[in-house]
Amino acid sequence: MKNNVQLLRGLSAPLFELAEVQATLADCLTDPNCDEARLAIALDSAANARERAAPERLVDDLNQLFDDTLYGLEPIAERAVGLQGLCPPGSRHERGGRPQGLYLQRPADCAQQHQG
């Protein structure tokens, strides 16, 4: 999961840069005082940022990343559901002479054991 978040950051950084330079370009286009040199720089910056962002390739990369992330979440969700039936150490079930550790119980039984 951590790797997927890092990949997402890496993939999205060029998009943020593209948005920023496009905003600069839009400001220049609406500014009557924007001279040709400033407009040329803004256009060049926008073109370079678009090449780095490569939105046409980014779609496939992001879809693959989302699929991989969902695939990785499935076993985590299964484990979380499986842990719902475990009583923690210190419950009456454990104090009844059983070895230290977690024991399978219905969640309601764990709660009752902690109260009693």
N, C-alpha and C positions, 0 to 999 in steps of 0.2 A: 504494500500500500504506500509506504513512504516513497519508494522508487516511482510509483505512478504519479504522486503529487509533484515530485521533482521534475518528472517528464512534462507534466502539464504546465508547470511554471516555465520550463524552457520553451515549450511550444507557444505559450501565450505571450511571452515577452516581446517577440517581434510584432505581434498584433497591437500591443499597447503603444509601441514605438510608432507604428503605422498610423494609429488614431491620433497620436500627438502631432506628427508632421502634417497630416491631412488637416487638422485644426489650424495649424500655422498657415497652410496654404489657403484655406478658406478665409482666414482673417486677412491675408494679403489680397485675395481676390475682391473682398468687399471694402478694402481700405483705398479710398481715392488717392492717398499719398504713397501707396506702394509703388516704388519705381521698378523698372524692368530688371535691374540687377537683383533686387530682393525677390521679385517674382520668379526669376530664373533659378535662384537658390532654392526657393520653396518647392518649385516643380521638380527639380533634381532630387531634393531630399525625399519628396513623396515617391518618386519613381524608385529610388534606391530602397526605401523602406518597404515598398510593395514587393520588390524582388526578394528581400530577406524574409518577409512574412509568407510569401508564396501561398496565398489562400487556397489555390486549387489543389495543392498537395496537402495542405494542412487538414482539410476535411477528412481525407483517408487516415492520416496519422491520428487525429482525434477520435475518429470512430473506432479504430483499433485499440486505442488506449481505453476508451470507455468499455469496450467489450472485454478487454483483459481485466479491468477493474471489477466489473460485474462478476466475471468468472471467479476472481479471487475473493470476492465477498461471500459467495455461496458457502464455502466450507466454514468460514467464520460464523456465518449465521447458523449453520447446522450445529457447530460446537456450542454456541450461545444457548440454543434451544436445549441441547443435551445437558448443559450445566444447570438448567432450571430445577432439575430433580435431585440436586446434590445438597446434603446437609453439611454445613461447615464444621470444622473441628470445634469441640467444646459443647456440642449439642448433647442432649440426654442420650441420644442414640449412641454416641461415642462413649459417653461416661458409663454406659451399661456394660463395660468390660471389654469392649471391642478395641482393636488397635487404633492408633492415631490415624487420621485421614478423613477423606470425604466419603459419604455413604449415600447411595441412591435412596431417595425418599420422595414422597409427594411433597410439593412446596408447603402445603397446609400442615403436614406433619412436622416439618422443620420449625415452622413458626410456633406450633404448640409446644414443641420440645424446648424452645428457647424461653417460653413464658413459664414453663413449669419447672 
